[in-house]
Amino acid sequence: MCSNGVIMTSMGSGGWGRRDAARSVDAFRDVRQAEQARNDRSRLPPRHCWVLNPPSAPGRWPGLVVEWRTAGGHWEGRVVVVLGRGRDAAVLDVWMREEQLTPV
């Protein structure tokens, strides 16, 4: 309180202050970007995985997830799988549901 009876506050004429508002917006943006980065698998590096029942090859096969996408509300991984050995080997490049992929 000043000597003339007027109460002084630290707030400017706009109330909260521009610097505080800018910091709040920046903090919100930083939190939002961190959440999106956690949920954004498109930036993940390729990883080895087990692939369960790829097309025309029942069973569990070693594979490499090279890309992620969302489709119909679920995640799918683009997987490269080598089936068989030697001259009989075949390579699949296929999108598989997340439930069919497990880390090695």
N, C-alpha and C positions, 0 to 999 in steps of 0.2 A: 504494500500500500504506500502510495506517495504521500507527501506532506499535505497535499491539497485534497486528500480524501478519495482520489481516483485509484481504483485497483488496476495495477499493471500486470499483464501476463506476458509470457514469452511468445505467444502466438501473434502472428502478424494479422493484417486486416482480413486475410483469407481464411483464417482459422488455423489450419494444420501446418501450413508452410509448404512451399514448393519443393524444397530439398527433401523434406520428409516424404512427400507424396512420390517424388521420383525414386527415392530409395525403396519405398514400398512396392512400386511397380517393378523395379529391377529385381527385387527379391522374389516377387511372385513369378516373374518371367524365368528366373534361374531355377526355381523349384519345378516349374512346369517343364522346362527343357530337360531337367534331370529325370523326371518321371517318364517323359517321352523316350529318352535315351535308353532307360531300363526296359521299356516295352518295345523298343524298335529293334527287332532282330535283323533287319536288313543290313545293318552295319557290322554284324558279327563276322569274324574270319571263318574260313572253312574248318570243319571239325570232323574227325572220324566218329562213326556211329555204327550201331547195329540197326539193320533194316529188317523189319518183320514182314514177311510175305509180299515181296515186290511182285509186280505183274508177271505172270507166267513162271514164277520161281518160288513155290511155297518154301517156307522155312525162314531161318535167320541168317542174314548175309552181312559181311562187313561192307561199309559204304563211307562215302564222304559227303557231308552236307555242304553245299557250295553257295546256297542262297535261301532266304526265307521270304514268305509272303503270307498275307491273310486272304482267305477265301471263304465266303459264307460264314463269317464269324469265328473261324478257327485258323490256326497256323498250319502251313504246309512248308516242308523243306524240299528244295530241289536237291536230289541225291544222285550221285554217280556210284553205281554198283557194278562190280565185275563178277560175272557168273561163270563158273567153270574154270578150266585151266588149259594152258597151252593153246593149241590150234582150235580147240572147242570153246574157248572163252568168248563171252559176249559182254558188251558193255551197255548198261542201261543208264539213261539220263532221264529221270522221272521225278514228278512232284508226288510226294507222299505226305499223308497226314501226320501231324506231330505225334499222335498216339502210336504210330508204327516205327518211331525212331527213338533209340535210347543211346545215351553217351557210352563210349568205350571206357 
